[in-house]
Amino acid sequence: NNLSIENSKLLALILTDGHIEKNRKRIKIEMSKDKEWLKQTFDEITKDFETTTSENIKRNSITCSIRNPTTIKKFVEKYDLIPGKKSNKIEIPDQIWNAPIESIKNFISICFDAEGDVNYNTKKNNLVITFSTTSKIFAYQLSSILLKFKIQNHVYIYQHKKSNRSISYRVCIINYFAKKFLERIGFTLERKQNIYNLIKNHNYENPTIYPIKIGFDIKKQIIDS
């Protein structure tokens, strides 16, 4: 199909950090961190939409919204998106799987920008990239689509100590393949991608074989991220 880079990025933002109102009158994306990145990215990919941006001083956050109900209805139906509370039900839209390679790459990148993290342990030379979600389907789909770029990974499942919290699924990429992620896909969020400057000259000779028993230093990075 001809899914554009802009729409692939927008889909990623909506699925990870967005909310579609049940009446489909508004799609909103709110962030309290990386506000400038969100505003710039949102403005670049929603030029064909009616949008607004507002700041909440008390919450120290920014909210970017799409407000045209007719446009929203068409977009939601086209990509089979779920209005209302949906964090544990999200799935990668069918159109992503056979989209142009650059659109797939940008979809993955924005997903990791929004709900991913990257950590580098300088003492042990461990590089860990993770993506967290409460949707089991989305986690395994994202894990599969990374293989298009020959980036092996593994999904780790975390049951929180507090019983009222949802199970978390974390797509984890370590060392050799984490470096490949930064080279082949990367983050658009500069503060995350900049870690590549620390490891670009490191040679991770032996690819990680998944699943692995995560050492304490790596496990701690994943849990704390």
Disulfide bonds with the S-S distance in Angstrom:
none
